[in-house]
Amino acid sequence: MKIINGNKVFFSADDVQTFARAWPGCKLRDRAYWFEFDAGGDLIDTDVPSHDDGAEAVALADVAKQYLMEGLFPRWVTA
């Protein structure tokens, strides 16, 4: 998990696998995802395909926002 260009949070495929282990029944694929936010913390762009969209993607976006805005790592991150 890392911040790119000051407003985009990138999760590697390994990050997503770790997240999936903490989220039973996770339907996210084994790939990288990113989420981009504006200065106020609103999601403005992502590369999550529509067929991957769902509760898991929303939860991952929430993790990204919390990391970007507050510098907080979720418990499942093994940095």
N, C-alpha and C positions, 0 to 999 in steps of 0.2 A: 504494500500500500504506500503510495507516494503522491505528492502534490506536483503537478506540472503547470507551468505558466501562471502560478499564483491562484488559479481558480478551478482547476480540473484535478479530480482525484482519480488515480489509476489503481486498479486492483489487478495483479498478475493472475494467471491461471492458478498458481499455487495458493494465492490469497483466497480465490473463489472456492477452491477445494477445501480449504480450512474453514471458511464460512459455511460451506455445505455440510460439513461434519457437525457443526454446531446448530444447524437448522434441519431437523429431521424431515425427510421427504422433499428436500430442496430440488427444484427443477432447473436451476441454472446450469448451463453447460460448462464443461471443462475448458474455459477460455478466459481471456482477459476482458474486463469491462472498465469503462470510465464514465464519470459523471462530472458535468461542468455546472458551476453555480455563478450567479451574479454577486455583486458586493453585498447585497442584503441576505444572501443565503438561499435564494430561490433557484431551483433547478432550471437551467436554460437549455441544456443539451446532454445527450447521452448516446452511447453506441449500443444500448440494449435493444436487440431486435424485438419486434412486437410479439413474436412467438415465445420469447423468454420473459415477457412482462408478466408481473404478478406480484404476490405478496413478498416473495424472496427478493425481487429486484427493488421493490420499495424499501425493504429493510436494508438492503445493501446501500441504496441511495441515502438513507438516513444515517448510516454509519459514515459514509463519505462526507456528508454535511457536518456531522458532529466533529469529525477529524479536522476538516477544513476550518470550521468556524471556532472551535474550542480547543483543538489540539488533543482531543481525547481518543485513545486507542480502545477499541472494544476488547473484551476479555479474551476472545478467540484469537486475537492477533498474537503471533509468536515472533515478535520482531527480532 
